[in-house]
Amino acid sequence: MNTKFDELLDFPCEFTYKIMAIARHDLADDVVSVVQQHAPGDYTTETKASSKGNYHSVTIRVVVQDKDHVETLYARLATIDGVRHVL
């Protein structure tokens, strides 16, 4: 990735990820599991269903250490089954 996170953020900092995926009951658990691999800690998530209930969005806040950490989490979160977008 060729991002400018290092120019825009003062690290370490809290960074919010929003994961949008096909609706399933264990999506938030999978998100926390991936985040735990790269930034161990206690996390709470917020899950919202789309208007028709076909999709869920999971929001999680993570303390990231540098630009590479942000980009690694984006890439890894995108590999979760059913994920359509990581914002």
Stockholm file with secondary structure:
# STOCKHOLM 1.0

chainA/1-87         MNTKFDELLDFPCEFTYKIMAIARHDLADDVVSVVQQHAPGDYTTETKASSKGNYHSVTIRVVVQDKDHVETLYARLATIDGVRHVL
#=GR chainA/1-87 SS CCCCHHHHCCSSEEEEEEEEEECCTTHHHHHHHHHHHHSCSCCCEEEEECTTSSEEEEEEEEEECSHHHHHHHHHHHTTSTTEEEEC
#=GC SS_cons        CCCCHHHHCCSSEEEEEEEEEECCTTHHHHHHHHHHHHSCSCCCEEEEECTTSSEEEEEEEEEECSHHHHHHHHHHHTTSTTEEEEC
//
